Amino acid sequence: MVLESDFPPDLRVENEIISLIAAKHTVIMACLSFRGSDAVTEWKGCRIYKKAISPFVNKSRVVAMKFHFYF
């Protein structure tokens, strides 16, 4: 599972994780962290990998969505 925001709190994602774990699936999630540093945490049986990004990178993502860039 990949999430473009910090986790928790996100009720929709929390419900999905709980449902998948109840169905005996292994859940691993990667998400961004806007505060702090890189971390690996555990939440109700789900392993969460957090990648810290700077406020500048976060704001530049919004700008990149408004303009068309071709690579």
DSSP file (Angstrom, degrees, kcal/mol; ACC not computed):
  #  RESIDUE AA STRUCTURE BP1 BP2  ACC     N-H-->O    O-->H-N    N-H-->O    O-->H-N    TCO  KAPPA ALPHA  PHI   PSI    X-CA   Y-CA   Z-CA
    1    1 A M              0   0    0      0, 0.0    29,-2.4     0, 0.0     2,-0.4   0.000 360.0 360.0 360.0 134.5    0.0    0.0    0.0
    2    2 A V  E     -a   30   0A   0     27,-0.2     2,-0.4    29,-0.0    29,-0.2  -0.978 360.0-172.8-122.1 131.2    1.4    3.4   -0.9
    3    3 A L  E     -a   31   0A   0     27,-2.8    29,-0.7    -2,-0.4     4,-0.1  -0.982  20.1-152.1-127.0 133.4    0.0    6.6    0.6
    4    4 A E  S    S+     0   0    0     -2,-0.4     2,-0.3    27,-0.2    27,-0.1   0.228  78.7  52.9 -89.4  14.7    1.0   10.2   -0.4
    5    5 A S  S    S-     0   0    0     27,-0.0    27,-0.7    28,-0.0     2,-0.2  -0.798  97.4 -76.1-135.8 179.8    0.3   11.7    3.0
    6    6 A D        -     0   0    0     -2,-0.3    27,-0.1    25,-0.1    -2,-0.1  -0.506  53.5-116.3 -78.2 148.8    1.3   11.1    6.6
    7    7 A F  S    S+     0   0    0     25,-0.3    24,-0.1    -2,-0.2    -4,-0.0  -0.991  71.6  55.0-135.8 143.4   -0.3    8.2    8.5
    8    8 A P  S    S+     0   0    0      0, 0.0    -1,-0.1     0, 0.0     3,-0.0   0.817  88.5  55.3 -72.3 171.4   -2.1    8.1   10.9
    9    9 A P        +     0   0    0      0, 0.0     2,-0.2     0, 0.0    -3,-0.1   0.410  66.9 113.6-103.1 132.9   -4.7    9.6   10.9
   10   10 A D     >  -     0   0    0      1,-0.1     4,-2.7     2,-0.0     3,-0.3  -0.668  41.6-164.1-156.7  99.4   -6.7    8.6    7.9
   11   11 A L  H  > S+     0   0    0      1,-0.2     4,-2.5     2,-0.2     5,-0.2   0.844  88.8  54.7 -57.7 -39.4   -9.9    6.7    8.7
   12   12 A R  H  > S+     0   0    0      1,-0.2     4,-1.7     2,-0.2    -1,-0.2   0.921 113.1  42.1 -61.8 -44.9  -10.3    5.3    5.2
   13   13 A V  H  > S+     0   0    0     -3,-0.3     4,-2.6     2,-0.2    -2,-0.2   0.888 111.7  55.5 -70.6 -39.5   -6.8    3.8    5.2
   14   14 A E  H  X S+     0   0    0     -4,-2.7     4,-2.5     1,-0.2    -2,-0.2   0.929 108.5  48.0 -58.1 -45.9   -7.2    2.6    8.8
   15   15 A N  H  X S+     0   0    0     -4,-2.5     4,-2.2     1,-0.2    -1,-0.2   0.887 111.5  50.5 -63.2 -38.8  -10.4    0.6    7.9
   16   16 A E  H  X S+     0   0    0     -4,-1.7     4,-2.4     2,-0.2    -1,-0.2   0.910 110.9  48.4 -66.3 -41.8   -8.7   -0.9    4.9
   17   17 A I  H  X S+     0   0    0     -4,-2.6     4,-2.6     2,-0.2     5,-0.2   0.935 111.8  49.1 -62.8 -46.5   -5.7   -2.0    6.9
   18   18 A I  H  X S+     0   0    0     -4,-2.5     4,-2.2     1,-0.2    -2,-0.2   0.900 112.1  49.0 -61.2 -41.2   -7.9   -3.6    9.6
   19   19 A S  H  X S+     0   0    0     -4,-2.2     4,-1.3     2,-0.2    -1,-0.2   0.908 112.2  47.6 -65.6 -42.4   -9.9   -5.4    7.0
   20   20 A L  H  <>S+     0   0    0     -4,-2.4     5,-2.4     2,-0.2    -2,-0.2   0.899 112.8  48.0 -66.9 -40.1   -6.9   -6.8    5.3
   21   21 A I  H ><5S+     0   0    0     -4,-2.6     3,-1.7     1,-0.2    -1,-0.2   0.885 108.9  54.1 -67.6 -37.9   -5.3   -7.9    8.5
   22   22 A A  H 3<5S+     0   0    0     -4,-2.2    -1,-0.2     1,-0.3    -2,-0.2   0.803 104.8  55.3 -63.9 -28.7   -8.6   -9.6    9.6
   23   23 A A  T 3<5S-     0   0    0     -4,-1.3    -1,-0.3    -5,-0.1    -2,-0.2   0.243 124.3-107.3 -88.3  13.4   -8.5  -11.5    6.3
   24   24 A K  T < 5S+     0   0    0     -3,-1.7     2,-0.3     1,-0.2    -3,-0.2   0.781  71.1 144.2  68.4  31.6   -5.0  -12.8    7.2
   25   25 A H      < -     0   0    0     -5,-2.4     2,-0.5    -6,-0.1    -1,-0.2  -0.710  52.9-121.6 -95.1 152.1   -3.1  -10.6    4.7
   26   26 A T        -     0   0    0     -2,-0.3     2,-0.5    20,-0.0    20,-0.1  -0.838  30.5-157.5 -89.6 126.1    0.3   -9.1    5.4
   27   27 A V        +     0   0    0     -2,-0.5    20,-1.8    18,-0.5     2,-0.4  -0.925  17.2 173.6-114.8 123.8    0.1   -5.4    5.1
   28   28 A I  E     - b   0  47A   0     -2,-0.5     2,-0.4    18,-0.2    20,-0.2  -0.997  11.8-168.5-126.2 130.3    3.1   -3.2    4.4
   29   29 A M  E     - b   0  48A   0     18,-2.8    20,-3.2    -2,-0.4     2,-0.4  -0.946  13.3-160.3-125.6 141.4    2.7    0.5    3.7
   30   30 A A  E     +ab   2  49A   0    -29,-2.4   -27,-2.8    -2,-0.4     2,-0.3  -0.973  26.3 160.2-114.3 132.5    5.0    3.2    2.4
   31   31 A C  E     -ab   3  50A   0     18,-2.6    20,-2.4    -2,-0.4     2,-0.2  -0.944  37.6-101.8-146.4 166.8    4.0    6.9    3.1
   32   32 A L  E     - b   0  51A   0    -27,-0.7     2,-0.5   -29,-0.7   -25,-0.3  -0.586  23.9-151.5 -88.5 153.1    5.4   10.3    3.3
   33   33 A S  E     - b   0  52A   0     18,-2.4    20,-2.0    -2,-0.2     3,-0.0  -0.987  10.7-173.5-126.7 121.2    6.3   12.1    6.5
   34   34 A F  S    S+     0   0    0     -2,-0.5     2,-0.4    18,-0.2    -1,-0.1   0.500  76.5  42.8 -91.8  -5.1    6.2   15.9    6.6
   35   35 A R  S    S+     0   0    0      2,-0.1     2,-0.2    19,-0.1    -1,-0.1  -0.998 107.8   5.0-139.0 142.4    7.6   16.1   10.1
   36   36 A G  S    S-     0   0    0     -2,-0.4     2,-0.2    -3,-0.0    -3,-0.1  -0.532  88.3 -64.2  88.8-155.8   10.5   14.2   11.6
   37   37 A S        -     0   0    0     -2,-0.2    -2,-0.1     1,-0.2    16,-0.1  -0.624  66.2 -54.7-126.0-177.6   12.8   11.8    9.8
   38   38 A D        +     0   0    0     -2,-0.2     2,-0.3    14,-0.1    13,-0.2  -0.299  64.6 169.7 -59.5 144.3   12.7    8.4    8.1
   39   39 A A  E     -C   50   0A   0     11,-1.9    11,-3.3    -3,-0.1     2,-0.5  -0.995  35.4-144.2-155.9 156.1   11.2    5.8   10.2
   40   40 A V  E     +C   49   0A   0     -2,-0.3     2,-0.3     9,-0.2     9,-0.2  -0.991  34.6 168.4-122.8 120.5    9.8    2.2   10.3
   41   41 A T  E     -C   48   0A   0      7,-2.8     7,-3.2    -2,-0.5     2,-0.4  -0.786  29.9-129.8-128.1 170.5    6.9    1.7   12.7
   42   42 A E  E     -C   47   0A   0     -2,-0.3     2,-0.4     5,-0.2     5,-0.2  -0.982  19.9-177.9-122.6 133.1    4.3   -0.9   13.4
   43   43 A W  E >  S-C   46   0A   0      3,-2.6     3,-1.9    -2,-0.4    -2,-0.0  -0.919  71.3 -34.9-137.0 109.4    0.5    0.0   13.7
   44   44 A K  T 3  S-     0   0    0     -2,-0.4     3,-0.1     1,-0.3   -23,-0.1   0.829 126.7 -41.7  48.9  40.5   -2.0   -2.8   14.6
   45   45 A G  T 3  S+     0   0    0      1,-0.3     2,-0.5   -19,-0.0   -18,-0.5   0.455 115.2 115.6  91.5   1.0    0.1   -5.4   12.7
   46   46 A C  E <   - C   0  43A   0     -3,-1.9    -3,-2.6   -20,-0.1     2,-0.5  -0.902  60.7-137.8-106.2 128.7    0.9   -3.2    9.7
   47   47 A R  E     -bC  28  42A   0    -20,-1.8   -18,-2.8    -2,-0.5     2,-0.5  -0.752  21.7-161.8 -86.3 128.6    4.5   -2.3    9.0
   48   48 A I  E     -bC  29  41A   0     -7,-3.2    -7,-2.8    -2,-0.5     2,-0.6  -0.950  10.1-162.9-119.6 123.0    4.8    1.3    8.0
   49   49 A Y  E     -bC  30  40A   0    -20,-3.2   -18,-2.6    -2,-0.5     2,-0.5  -0.921  13.0-163.3-103.7 118.6    7.8    2.8    6.2
   50   50 A K  E     -bC  31  39A   0    -11,-3.3   -11,-1.9    -2,-0.6     2,-0.6  -0.890   6.0-162.6-108.4 130.8    7.9    6.6    6.4
   51   51 A K  E     -b   32   0A   0    -20,-2.4   -18,-2.4    -2,-0.5     2,-0.2  -0.952  17.5-137.2-111.8 118.7   10.0    8.7    4.1
   52   52 A A  E     -b   33   0A   0     -2,-0.6     2,-0.3   -20,-0.2   -18,-0.2  -0.532  22.1-173.8 -76.3 137.0   10.6   12.3    5.3
   53   53 A I        -     0   0    0    -20,-2.0   -17,-0.0    -2,-0.2    -2,-0.0  -0.954  24.4-112.7-128.1 152.7   10.4   15.0    2.7
   54   54 A S     >  -     0   0    0     -2,-0.3     4,-2.1     1,-0.1     5,-0.2  -0.388  26.8-113.5 -79.6 158.9   11.2   18.7    3.1
   55   55 A P  H  > S+     0   0    0      0, 0.0     4,-2.3     0, 0.0     5,-0.2   0.844 117.3  58.1 -59.5 -33.1    8.5   21.4    2.9
   56   56 A F  H  > S+     0   0    0      2,-0.2     4,-2.2     1,-0.2     5,-0.2   0.925 107.1  46.0 -62.9 -45.0   10.1   22.7   -0.4
   57   57 A V  H  > S+     0   0    0      2,-0.2     4,-1.4     1,-0.2    -1,-0.2   0.894 111.4  53.3 -65.1 -39.4    9.7   19.3   -2.1
   58   58 A N  H  X S+     0   0    0     -4,-2.1     4,-0.9     1,-0.2     3,-0.2   0.922 111.8  44.3 -61.7 -44.7    6.1   19.1   -0.8
   59   59 A K  H  X S+     0   0    0     -4,-2.3     4,-1.6     1,-0.2     3,-0.4   0.857 109.2  56.5 -69.6 -34.6    5.3   22.5   -2.3
   60   60 A S  H  X S+     0   0    0     -4,-2.2     4,-2.3     1,-0.2    -1,-0.2   0.783  98.0  62.8 -69.8 -25.0    7.1   21.7   -5.6
   61   61 A R  H  X S+     0   0    0     -4,-1.4     4,-1.2    -3,-0.2    -1,-0.2   0.897 103.5  49.1 -62.7 -39.0    4.9   18.6   -6.0
   62   62 A V  H  X S+     0   0    0     -4,-0.9     4,-0.9    -3,-0.4     3,-0.3   0.911 110.8  49.1 -66.8 -42.8    1.8   20.9   -6.2
   63   63 A V  H >X S+     0   0    0     -4,-1.6     4,-1.2     1,-0.2     3,-0.8   0.901 107.4  55.2 -63.5 -41.0    3.5   23.2   -8.8
   64   64 A A  H 3< S+     0   0    0     -4,-2.3    -1,-0.2     1,-0.3     5,-0.2   0.807 104.1  55.0 -63.4 -29.2    4.5   20.2  -10.9
   65   65 A M  H 3< S+     0   0    0     -4,-1.2    -1,-0.3    -3,-0.3    -2,-0.2   0.753 106.4  51.7 -75.5 -23.2    0.8   19.1  -11.0
   66   66 A K  H << S+     0   0    0     -4,-0.9     2,-0.3    -3,-0.8    -2,-0.2   0.743 109.3  52.4 -85.1 -24.2   -0.2   22.5  -12.4
   67   67 A F  S  < S-     0   0    0     -4,-1.2     2,-0.6    -3,-0.0     0, 0.0  -0.842  85.7-117.9-113.6 149.6    2.3   22.6  -15.3
   68   68 A H        -     0   0    0     -2,-0.3     2,-0.4     2,-0.0    -3,-0.1  -0.766  32.1-176.4 -88.4 120.8    2.9   20.0  -17.9
   69   69 A F        -     0   0    0     -2,-0.6     2,-0.5    -5,-0.2    -5,-0.0  -0.959   9.4-159.3-116.7 135.4    6.4   18.6  -17.8
   70   70 A Y              0   0    0     -2,-0.4    -2,-0.0     1,-0.1     0, 0.0  -0.966 360.0 360.0-117.6 124.8    7.6   16.1  -20.4
   71   71 A F              0   0    0     -2,-0.5    -1,-0.1     0, 0.0    -2,-0.0   0.384 360.0 360.0-107.5 360.0   10.5   13.9  -19.5
